[in-house]
């Protein structure tokens, strides 16, 4: 079972004020390619897995977005760490109809 939930919001700063959505889409592609369980939400994406793996994914996300020509990136990250196991489903199941 996963020991961490990590939510990330990537906020790219572009050279000429371009629309940031393509940059965010690229960051989400990195998550998709990683194979970890994830959920895209309007303002952030949450991943489920081992903390060390999720932090490496965040590093890859930042690198991929920078390769697209960003000047800088702010990554807002929230981590829920529970060594004996945690999942998105257990935290949200009581809110599902």
N, C-alpha and C positions, 0 to 999 in steps of 0.2 A: 504494500500500500504506500502511496505517496506520503511524504512527510511535510510537504509545503504547498501552499497556494501563494502565487505571486501575481499581483495585478500591476500592469504597467500602462502608462499613458506616455506616448512619444510626442514631444512637441518640437518639431523641426523649425529652425530659423533658416529661411532661404535667402539666396543672394539678392533677388529682385522682387521679393514679396509674392512669389508664385503661390498658387493653391497648394496647401500642404497635404491634401487627401492622397495624391499619388505616393507621397513619401510614407504616409501612415499605412497605405495599402502594402507597400514593400516590406515594412516592418512586420505586418501581419503574415505576409508570405513566409518570412523566416520562421515564424511560429508554426505555420502549417507544415512546412518542410521538416520540422524537427520531430514530428510524430507524437508530441505530448498532447494530452487532453487540454483543451482550451475552450474558452467562451468569449466571443467578441460582444462587447456592450457598447452603448453609444459613446461613452467617454473614456473607456479603458478596456483592456483585454486581460482576462484572468487565465493563468496556466496552472496546471496541477502536475506535481512530480517531485523529484528529489531537488532540494534547494540548489546544490552545486550545478546540476544540469540546467535548471531554470535561469540561474545567473549567467551561465555561459550563453544561453539563448539571448538574453538581454544584451550581452556584449556584441553578439553577431547582428542583432537588430540595429544597434547603433552604428556598427561598421557598414552595414548595407545601406542605411539611409545616408550616411556621410558620402559613400561612393556615388550617390545620385547628385551630389553637389551642394549639400547643406553647408552653411557656415558654422552652425553649432546645433546641438540638440539638448533639450531638457528631457530627462526621463524621470517621471514621477513613479516611484515603485512602492508598493505595499506588500509586505510579506507576513503570512501567517505560518508559523513553524510549529509543528507538533510531532515530535519524534516517533510517537506510537501510531501515527497515521491520521490523515485528514483528507477530505474530499469536498469538492464543490457541492456534490449532491447532499451530503450530510448536513451541510450548513444551510441549504436552501429548501430542503424537501418539505418543511412545514409550511412554506409559502406557496406551494403548488396546489392547484385545485384537485 
